[in-house]
Amino acid sequence: MNRLIDTPITVLVVDDDEHIRELLKSFLEQKHMHVLLAESAEEALAREDLDAVQVALLDIRLPGRIDGHQLQKELNRRFPDMAKILMSGHADLDDAIAAFSDQAFSFARKPFSSLKEIAVLIERAAEIKQLEAQNRDYAARLEEANRQLSDKVTETTAKAQRYQNILSHLYLVSSQLGRIEHPDGLLDFICQSVIEAGAFRRAVVLLADEKYLIRNIGVWDASGVSDGLRETLRQLKGQPLRPFEFDRPEKRIGTAVYAQTPDLSRPSQESDHDTWRAGDQLFVPILRQDSGVTGFLSLEAPTDGAPPSEDIIELLEVLLGNAGLYLEAQKLRNELKKRADELELRVQERTKELRLSEERFSRLVNTTTDIVYIADENDKLTFINEAFSRVTGYLRENYLGRTLKRLFEDITTDNPINNRALQEISSRNAEHMLQHVEVVTRQGDKRTLEINRTLISQGGVVRGSQGIIRDITEHRKLLQQLVASERLAATGRLAAGIAHEINNPLQAMISQIAAVDAKLTEGKNPLENVELLRESVDRIKQIVRSMLDLHRGASLPQKSVNLKEISEKVGALVSQQIHQQSIRLRLDIPEELPNVTGSAQELQQVLLNLVLNAIEAMPRGGDLIISGRTTVKTVDVNVKDTGVGIAAEHLQQIFEPFFTFRTSGSGTGLGLYLCRNIMEAHRGKILVQSERGKGSTFTLSFPRE
């Protein structure tokens, strides 16, 4: 909460991303703001509480027929005092220009670098909008005060026609009121003018504020104002403005009260009201617009002894009314100037903050290790940060104006992976794209880059693209080391079963060799026993080949992989474990299941890891089903078990590194983490469905070729 806004700020957030809406709602409510949410422009415009909104956060890319720019225009028409902040994760310079052309307060990019800056931006928008509203109110009040002043001057002029001798003097006085800036000086001048116009002996003006405390005092005396009188009057400042109580004869003349000094030479009932005497006083009230009293003018008897008249009192009331309007207008002008100065100062401060924010963003983009780029609707690069030169060794300026595909054609090696990636880069079929390419730096080093591109669309038309290019060479090396480590861990989990699996055919071979020896001694034909020996050797050969396939060095995807074959190999590797644990294995992979492009060794390791996890989840036996299916866009392999299942609160954690359900020392916690990385490297996904006590289903989903 800032110091100019006393009530919570009401914020409207319009974004089709539920995560962003809830994130902003949670954070802004912590900042004591009231947050209204809408998923689309239509939903926002249908709300009945929009008149309470002070600041609207509008996403440019909204679903439906109305986008963020159109919504901003409609809100401008309905609620001109509402501040609008447009935001987008895919916006370009044209979006920003369009937003500010439509009177947007600001423009924010997603993802937000700091929610705190968003909160500050909202508070600044609400504050400036409130200041603008206050300034309009002050201007209106000033205009109304000037209008009332004009009306009063007109009325004074009409009435002054009857008093030509006094008119010229009072008119001159009225014309000079605006030249006196200090309120007390203005009231002194009025007192002096009244005395000179009406030949009064002394005039005193008391003026109170809205709390009826005496704020300003004016005084004038025909014989001069003594210091004692001024000091006495000065002490009245800040005291309540009280009604006068008279202990002597008094008479009302219009709104004024005439208090007559008693004549001791006459009986009280014979008091003469036709002649002013020394000590007689006339009290003229100073009225507000609501007819409330805001002060008094006190006049002592004039030197010529002329009695007071309603006409003179009316003229005095006009003069005092004009003075009050001048003082009120002066007060409003001072407040307006103060507010304008404060607004100007705040605008300067906020402008400086925005400039610093832009500088920080520029430094951030140019100091990050990732390559950041922006391309236009023709896919030509309009911006690329300095990280490009640091990673590749080439001058980034040489590639501005070229297409992203042309850039990578210049620096990539010629292989099927890069060729397919370059085709995807030039395609605009998908809003988001993730590709890997191998480039050769200017120094001759080979580096692997990950390209994450997002298209920028407006009204269904692609206006450009932006993306981040990350050097993942070291990450890939580390991942390969982790894969090798996990492969060894999987071998350890298979060791006992494989030893038993090899021992069975070895025992059979020993028996058959003894039988062959006996038949040869007896002169019989051992061909049947030789066939059995050959089958045992083939069984051992198959097990050894599966182990060798598992331990061959991993490489980038480069060939067609038959998912049915690797499923059968995994089934052979775990046959002993499932037999020992009374697990029923069923392979349901159709022959016509399409092949996928990738590394057979890596995909076999992923499938083996899932199968071993399923076996461990069924210590008392159960069903293990490996099935395959195709959809319009994917080729899927499912690994389903009837084991203990996974708790719902752990489903989001199982793919994190070092997360494991096993006891300390019995697992690395990297298996599923590496499975996910291998699947992402194959442009695929690994999905999970599980219910505690009912089992789990893991799905390997590959894009169809």
VENWOTA-V601907 format. One record per residue. N is the residue number from 1. PHI is phi as a letter, one per 20 degrees, with the letter a starting at -180 (* if undefined). PSI is psi in whole degrees, -180 to 180 (999 if undefined). Layout:
n & phi & psi
N & PHI & PSI
N & PHI & PSI
This chain:
n & phi & psi
1 & * & 130
2 & e & 174
3 & f & -13
4 & e & -17
5 & d & 115
6 & e & -23
7 & d & 158
8 & g & 142
9 & f & 133
10 & e & 124
11 & d & 133
12 & d & 123
13 & d & 118
14 & d & 108
15 & b & 137
16 & e & -7
17 & e & 109
18 & g & -37
19 & f & -43
20 & f & -40
21 & f & -49
22 & f & -35
23 & f & -47
24 & f & -41
25 & g & -47
26 & f & -45
27 & f & -44
28 & f & -33
29 & f & -29
30 & f & -25
31 & e & 18
32 & m & 35
33 & d & 152
34 & e & 121
35 & d & 128
36 & d & 140
37 & d & 146
38 & b & 141
39 & e & -25
40 & b & 169
41 & f & -39
42 & f & -43
43 & f & -38
44 & f & -45
45 & f & -20
46 & e & -11
47 & f & 144
48 & e & -4
49 & d & 24
50 & f & -27
51 & f & -14
52 & e & -8
53 & f & 132
54 & d & -34
55 & c & 134
56 & d & 129
57 & e & 113
58 & d & 123
59 & f & 135
60 & f & -40
61 & e & 96
62 & d & 147
63 & f & 159
64 & n & -170
65 & e & -16
66 & d & 120
67 & e & -175
68 & f & -36
69 & f & -43
70 & f & -38
71 & f & -40
72 & f & -43
73 & f & -43
74 & f & -41
75 & f & -34
76 & f & -40
77 & f & -42
78 & e & -41
79 & c & 79
80 & f & -23
81 & e & -2
82 & e & 129
83 & e & 135
84 & d & 129
85 & d & 117
86 & e & 147
87 & b & 150
88 & a & 148
89 & e & -5
90 & c & 21
91 & e & 154
92 & d & -171
93 & f & -35
94 & f & -39
95 & f & -44
96 & f & -43
97 & f & -43
98 & f & -40
99 & f & -48
100 & f & -28
101 & f & -30
102 & e & 23
103 & m & 31
104 & f & 143
105 & f & -39
106 & a & 179
107 & c & 130
108 & c & 141
109 & e & 143
110 & d & 147
111 & f & 148
112 & f & 133
113 & f & -28
114 & b & 120
115 & f & -26
116 & f & -39
117 & f & -34
118 & f & -43
119 & f & -42
120 & f & -40
121 & f & -40
122 & f & -46
123 & f & -40
124 & f & -42
125 & f & -46
126 & f & -40
127 & f & -45
128 & f & -40
129 & f & -39
130 & f & -41
131 & f & -40
132 & f & -42
133 & f & -41
134 & f & -41
135 & f & -39
136 & f & -38
137 & f & -44
138 & f & -40
139 & f & -40
140 & f & -42
141 & f & -39
142 & f & -42
143 & f & -41
144 & f & -41
145 & f & -42
146 & f & -37
147 & f & -45
148 & f & -39
149 & f & -43
150 & f & -41
151 & f & -42
152 & f & -40
153 & f & -40
154 & f & -44
155 & f & -41
156 & f & -42
157 & f & -40
158 & f & -43
159 & f & -32
160 & f & -11
161 & g & -30
162 & e & -13
163 & c & 71
164 & f & -33
165 & f & -37
166 & e & -26
167 & g & -51
168 & g & -41
169 & f & -48
170 & f & -34
171 & f & -41
172 & f & -40
173 & f & -47
174 & f & -39
175 & f & -19
176 & e & -4
177 & f & -41
178 & f & -12
179 & e & -11
180 & d & 118
181 & e & -39
182 & f & 130
183 & g & -44
184 & f & -38
185 & f & -37
186 & f & -43
187 & f & -37
188 & g & -43
189 & f & -39
190 & f & -45
191 & f & -44
192 & f & -44
193 & f & -40
194 & f & -42
195 & f & -43
196 & f & -36
197 & f & -39
198 & d & 3
199 & l & 37
200 & e & 160
201 & e & -41
202 & b & 145
203 & c & 134
204 & c & 134
205 & d & 129
206 & d & 128
207 & c & 128
208 & d & 163
209 & e & -169
210 & f & -16
211 & e & 11
212 & m & 34
213 & d & 135
214 & f & 122
215 & d & -42
216 & c & 147
217 & c & 134
218 & c & 147
219 & b & 146
220 & b & 143
221 & c & 137
222 & g & -30
223 & e & 7
224 & o & 146
225 & e & 121
226 & f & 156
227 & f & -35
228 & f & -42
229 & f & -43
230 & f & -41
231 & f & -40
232 & f & -44
233 & f & -36
234 & f & -36
235 & f & -14
236 & f & -17
237 & f & 134
238 & n & -11
239 & e & 154
240 & f & 145
241 & e & 106
242 & d & 151
243 & f & 149
244 & f & 140
245 & d & 126
246 & d & 134
247 & d & 25
248 & b & 168
249 & g & 138
250 & b & 157
251 & b & 138
252 & e & 130
253 & c & 99
254 & m & -126
255 & e & -9
256 & e & 164
257 & c & 126
258 & d & 117
259 & d & 120
260 & e & 138
261 & f & 131
262 & f & 139
263 & e & 106
264 & f & -16
265 & e & -7
266 & c & 155
267 & f & 151
268 & g & -33
269 & f & -9
270 & d & 23
271 & g & 139
272 & e & 116
273 & e & 4
274 & e & -11
275 & c & 133
276 & f & 140
277 & c & 163
278 & g & 131
279 & n & -20
280 & f & 145
281 & c & 147
282 & d & 124
283 & d & 114
284 & d & 119
285 & f & 148
286 & d & 116
287 & d & 147
288 & e & 179
289 & f & -29
290 & e & 15
291 & m & 6
292 & f & 152
293 & e & 127
294 & d & 0
295 & r & -179
296 & c & 150
297 & d & 122
298 & d & 124
299 & c & 132
300 & e & 161
301 & g & 138
302 & f & 160
303 & f & -27
304 & e & -5
305 & m & 10
306 & f & 138
307 & f & 152
308 & f & 148
309 & c & 158
310 & f & -31
311 & f & -46
312 & f & -40
313 & f & -40
314 & f & -42
315 & f & -41
316 & f & -39
317 & f & -40
318 & f & -47
319 & f & -45
320 & f & -37
321 & f & -43
322 & f & -43
323 & f & -43
324 & f & -41
325 & f & -40
326 & f & -44
327 & f & -41
328 & f & -42
329 & f & -40
330 & f & -41
331 & f & -45
332 & f & -40
333 & f & -42
334 & f & -42
335 & f & -41
336 & f & -42
337 & f & -40
338 & f & -45
339 & f & -40
340 & f & -42
341 & f & -42
342 & f & -42
343 & f & -44
344 & f & -42
345 & f & -43
346 & f & -39
347 & f & -42
348 & f & -43
349 & f & -44
350 & f & -36
351 & f & -42
352 & f & -41
353 & f & -43
354 & f & -40
355 & f & -42
356 & f & -38
357 & f & -42
358 & f & -39
359 & f & -41
360 & f & -41
361 & f & -42
362 & f & -44
363 & f & -40
364 & f & -46
365 & f & -38
366 & e & -13
367 & d & -10
368 & f & 152
369 & f & -15
370 & e & 147
371 & e & 126
372 & d & 131
373 & c & 159
374 & c & 135
375 & c & 155
376 & e & -170
377 & f & -20
378 & e & 12
379 & m & 20
380 & e & 137
381 & f & 126
382 & d & -18
383 & b & 139
384 & b & 130
385 & e & 176
386 & f & -16
387 & f & -27
388 & g & -45
389 & f & -37
390 & f & -37
391 & f & -44
392 & e & -22
393 & n & -5
394 & e & 152
395 & f & 126
396 & f & -30
397 & f & -28
398 & f & -16
399 & d & -4
400 & f & 132
401 & n & -12
402 & e & 162
403 & f & 159
404 & f & -38
405 & f & -42
406 & f & -37
407 & g & -49
408 & f & -27
409 & f & -31
410 & f & -29
411 & d & 0
412 & e & 160
413 & e & 160
414 & e & 102
415 & b & 163
416 & g & -35
417 & f & -50
418 & f & -39
419 & f & -42
420 & f & -39
421 & f & -40
422 & f & -35
423 & f & -41
424 & f & -37
425 & f & -40
426 & f & -12
427 & e & 148
428 & c & 34
429 & f & -32
430 & d & 144
431 & f & -39
432 & d & 144
433 & b & 137
434 & c & 118
435 & c & 158
436 & c & 136
437 & c & 154
438 & d & 123
439 & d & 160
440 & d & 120
441 & f & 171
442 & f & -27
443 & e & -4
444 & n & 3
445 & e & 146
446 & e & 129
447 & c & 147
448 & d & 124
449 & d & 142
450 & d & 123
451 & d & 121
452 & d & 103
453 & d & 142
454 & c & 130
455 & f & 145
456 & d & 115
457 & d & 152
458 & b & 119
459 & m & 32
460 & n & 1
461 & d & 132
462 & f & 121
463 & d & -6
464 & q & -166
465 & b & 162
466 & b & 157
467 & a & 174
468 & c & 132
469 & d & 122
470 & d & 136
471 & f & 110
472 & d & 21
473 & g & -53
474 & f & -36
475 & f & -39
476 & f & -40
477 & f & -44
478 & f & -40
479 & f & -40
480 & f & -38
481 & f & -41
482 & f & -38
483 & f & -44
484 & f & -41
485 & f & -44
486 & f & -32
487 & f & -41
488 & f & -38
489 & f & -39
490 & f & -37
491 & f & -41
492 & f & -40
493 & f & -24
494 & e & -13
495 & g & -51
496 & f & -44
497 & f & -40
498 & f & -40
499 & g & -44
500 & f & -38
501 & f & -35
502 & f & -34
503 & f & -37
504 & f & -53
505 & f & -29
506 & f & -44
507 & f & -41
508 & f & -39
509 & f & -42
510 & f & -43
511 & f & -43
512 & f & -35
513 & f & -43
514 & f & -40
515 & f & -41
516 & f & -45
517 & f & -44
518 & f & -43
519 & f & -39
520 & f & -38
521 & f & -38
522 & e & -4
523 & n & 19
524 & e & 165
525 & e & 120
526 & e & 18
527 & g & -41
528 & f & -40
529 & f & -33
530 & f & -40
531 & f & -42
532 & f & -37
533 & f & -42
534 & f & -40
535 & f & -41
536 & f & -39
537 & f & -42
538 & f & -38
539 & f & -46
540 & f & -40
541 & f & -40
542 & f & -42
543 & f & -45
544 & f & -40
545 & f & -39
546 & f & -41
547 & f & -42
548 & f & -40
549 & g & -39
550 & f & -32
551 & d & 6
552 & f & 150
553 & g & 138
554 & f & 150
555 & b & 170
556 & f & 152
557 & g & 127
558 & b & 1
559 & b & 169
560 & f & 132
561 & d & 129
562 & e & 112
563 & f & -29
564 & f & -41
565 & f & -46
566 & f & -28
567 & f & -41
568 & f & -37
569 & f & -43
570 & f & -40
571 & f & -39
572 & f & -38
573 & f & -30
574 & d & 10
575 & g & -40
576 & f & -43
577 & f & -44
578 & f & -32
579 & f & -43
580 & f & -33
581 & e & 13
582 & l & 44
583 & d & 134
584 & e & 113
585 & e & 131
586 & c & 123
587 & e & 119
588 & c & 58
589 & d & 114
590 & f & 148
591 & f & -34
592 & e & 6
593 & f & 123
594 & f & 148
595 & f & 161
596 & c & 157
597 & e & 128
598 & r & -164
599 & e & 117
600 & f & -38
601 & f & -46
602 & f & -42
603 & f & -35
604 & f & -38
605 & f & -40
606 & f & -49
607 & f & -41
608 & f & -41
609 & f & -43
610 & f & -39
611 & f & -43
612 & f & -40
613 & f & -40
614 & f & -40
615 & f & -43
616 & f & -26
617 & f & -6
618 & c & 65
619 & f & -21
620 & d & 21
621 & n & 174
622 & q & -162
623 & d & 134
624 & c & 118
625 & c & 125
626 & d & 113
627 & c & 161
628 & c & 153
629 & b & 165
630 & c & 147
631 & c & -174
632 & f & -37
633 & d & -13
634 & c & 160
635 & d & 122
636 & d & 142
637 & c & 126
638 & d & 137
639 & d & 108
640 & d & 133
641 & c & 167
642 & d & 40
643 & e & -153
644 & f & -19
645 & m & 176
646 & c & 134
647 & f & 146
648 & g & -36
649 & f & -13
650 & d & -9
651 & f & -31
652 & e & -6
653 & d & -19
654 & f & -22
655 & e & 3
656 & e & 145
657 & f & 141
658 & m & 12
659 & e & 125
660 & b & 151
661 & e & -11
662 & f & 161
663 & f & 162
664 & g & 131
665 & n & -9
666 & d & 5
667 & a & 150
668 & e & -23
669 & m & 15
670 & d & -7
671 & g & -59
672 & f & -31
673 & f & -45
674 & f & -35
675 & g & -45
676 & f & -43
677 & f & -41
678 & f & -42
679 & f & -41
680 & f & -36
681 & f & -25
682 & e & 15
683 & m & 29
684 & d & -173
685 & c & 154
686 & d & 123
687 & d & 158
688 & b & 141
689 & c & 132
690 & b & 151
691 & c & 132
692 & g & 125
693 & n & -5
694 & c & -7
695 & o & -180
696 & c & 155
697 & c & 118
698 & d & 135
699 & d & 126
700 & e & 114
701 & d & 118
702 & d & 145
703 & f & 140
704 & f & 142
705 & f & 999
